[in-house]
């Protein structure tokens, strides 16, 4: 009854089904790992935001990479802003999805090292982003800044291509190593999103704290992929049984047609 399973069509269908099952199971585990990573990151963010601020140089140093456990940790530093070497980060959006710039200002510490400070978002001056925008100045003289410690931005992590040949004093990614080369000074690894002091007139707009409540749809996607994997063999069995039933019905009809044919008239 099931000899048709050896046909070319059914062999191909069976091989495809056998390939789909482990693929869908693996995709389910991939989504599960993404869910676990999101949950772990949310915990890091929550713990970091709840912790008391510490000195920036206690968590990072020139050439160092910011540890995952220190992401979003509130840090403080005393020094002065170096607006002469200020740059802007292109194509950044605010809370209303308006495109503009992030203002990146070197913050010189008493020992001469530099902490890169993202002072916030400003709009572009008109439709063109090739002209360096007007930037509200930071406080003058020695000040204490507080901000959330962030890791260096990379193309792999952000999806933003680090283009060359940009207009003067414009960059695509915030990267402490590149800034150290540009400034010719020791720059602490990573950078901070400034939270204090607040700018006058609320501009630049400070970067909002990250959302650490949303866990995303990854667990639902994982369950979905595993349900698909379970549905493949079930679907294969249903199709095979339907094919066998249809073939048996066709054979039975053929026999009935043969038995109902009239006998030829004698000559």
N, C-alpha and C positions, 0 to 999 in steps of 0.2 A: 504493500500500500504506500510505503514511504520511499520507494525507489527513486522518485523524482528528486529527492534530496541530493542525489549524486549528479544531477544535471549541472551544467556550467553555470546557469543563472543562480541556482540555489547554493552552490559551492561559494560563489563570489559573495552572495548575500550573507552567508554564514561567516566567512572570513571578515567581512566588514563589521558584523555584529561583535565578533570576538575582539576586534581591534578597538571598537568603541567602548567596550565595558571598562578595561583598565584605564583608558584615556580619561573617561568621565570620572572614575574614582580618583585618579591623580588630580584632576582639576578641582574636585571637591576638597581634597586635602590642601591644595594650594590656597583655596579660599579660606579654609580653616586656619592656616598659618597666618594669613593676612588679618583675620579676625583677632587671633591671639596677639599679633604685633600691635594692632590698634588698641586693644585693651591695655597692653603693657605700656604703650606710649601715653595713653590717657592717664595712667597711674603716675608715670614720671612727671607729666605736666602738672597734675593736681598736687603732687608732693612738692614739686619745685616752686609752684606759685604760693603754696602755704608756708614754705620755709622762710626764715628770717634772712634778709640780705647779708651777703658776705663780701669780703674784698675780692675784686675781680682777679687779682694776681694770685689768689689762693686756689683758683680753679683753672686758670689758663696761663700760658707763658708764650714767649715768642717761638713760633714754629710748631706749637702744640696743636693737637686736634681736640676739640671739645668732646668730652665723653658723653655717651648717651644718657647716663644717669644725671649729668649736669645740665642737660638741655632745659631751657626756660628758667633756670635757677636765677633768682634775683641777686644781682651783684651791684656793688658800689665802687666808685673810683673818684679820687680827687685830682684835679688838674685844670687845664684850660683848653678851650676849643681852638683849633688851628683852621680858621675859615679860608686862609690863603690856599690850602690844599684840599678844599672841599670838592666833592664830586657828587653827581646824581646818578641814580640807578634807573635805567630806562624801562618803560612799559610796565609800570607797577600800578595796581588798582587800589582804590580805597573801598570803604564799606558799601558804597553805592555803585561799585563797578565802573567808576570813572577812571580813565587812563591818565596817568601822570608820571611823577618821579618819586623815588625815595631819596632823601637827603642824607648822604653819608659824610660825616665830618670826623677828621682825626681828633682824638682827645689825648693831649700830651700829659703824661703823668710826671710827678716830680723827679723820678729817676731817668726821665728822657724816653722811656718806652711809650708806645702809642696804643691806645685802645680805639678801635673803629666803632663809631656810634651812629646808628641809624636814627636820625632825629624825627623821622616821620614822612608823611606823604604830602606832596604839593601838586597842584594841577599844572599841566603844560601851558606855556604862554602861547595861546592860539593853536591853530591846527598843526603847526610844524613842531617837531621835537628835536630839530637840529640846532636850535639856538639855546644856549645855556639859560635856564630860567632865573627869574628873580627869586631869591631865597631869603626869608626872614632870618635875621641874624640870631645866633644863640647868645646866652648871657656872656658878658665880658669878664675878664679876670679869672681868678681861681674860683672854681665851683665844684660841688659834689654832684655827680650824676648817679642815677639808679636805673637799671634796665634789666631786661631778660637776656640771659646769655644764649647765643645762637651759634650753631656750627657754620663753618664756611659753606657757601653755596657752590654747588657743582652742577654741571649740565646733567649728569646722570641722575642726581637726586631731584633737581628742579624741572628738568625737561626744557630749560631755557638754553638756547645755543649761545655760547660765549663768543660774540662776533668781534672781529678786529676792524680797524679803520673807522671807529665811531667818532662823532664830533668831539671836540676838545672838552675834557673834564666830564665825559659821560662813560658809564660802564654798564655791562649787562648783569654781572653777578658780583656779589660781595664776597671777596676772597682775601683773607689776611695775607697770604703769601704774595699775591699780586700787589697788594697795597704796600707791603714791605719793599718790594722792588721799585714801585713807583715813588715812594717817599724816601727811600734810602735810609730807613730807620728800622729799629726793632719794633715789630707789631705783634701784639698778643694774638694768639690763635682765636679764630672766630670773631664775633662782634656782638654788640648788644642792641636790642630794640629799646630805646630810651623810654622810661616812664616818668621820670622826674629829673630836673624841674619841668613843669608844664610850660609850654611856650606861651608867650603873650598873644592874645587873640586866637588861641587854639590853632595856630598854624606855625609850622607844619603840623598836620594831623598825626597824633601819636598812633603807633601801630596797636591795634586792639589785641587783647590777650587771646590766646588760642582757645578754641572750643575743645573741652576735654570730656564732654558728656556724650557726644555722638559716637557710637561704635560702628556705624555704617552697616551696609547690607551683606557683609561678607559671609556671616554664618548662614543667612537665608540662602545665599548662592551655593554654599557648600552642600546644604541639605538638598537643594534643587538638583545639583549635579549627581548626587548619590541616588536620588529618585530616578533620574534619567538612566543611570547605570542599571538599576534594578528593572526598569521598564523594557530595556533592550531584550533580555532573554524571554520575558513574558510576551513581548510583541512577536518575537521570532516563533515561539510555540503557537501563538494564535494564528499567525500566517501559515505555518506549516499544517496545522489541523484544518484550516479553511481550505488550503490547497488540496489536501487529501480528500476532504469531503466533496469538493467540487469535482475532482477527478473521478471519485467513486460514483457520483451522481451521473456524470457524463457517460461512464462505462455502462451503468444500469440502463440509461436511456437508449444507448446504442443497442444493447441486447433486446430491449423491448421493441425497438424499431425493426430489428431483424426478425423477431418472432411474429410480428404483425404483418409482414409482407405477404400478399396473396400468392397461392401456389399457381404456377404457370398452367394455362388451360391445355388439356390433352389435344394432340393433333389427330 
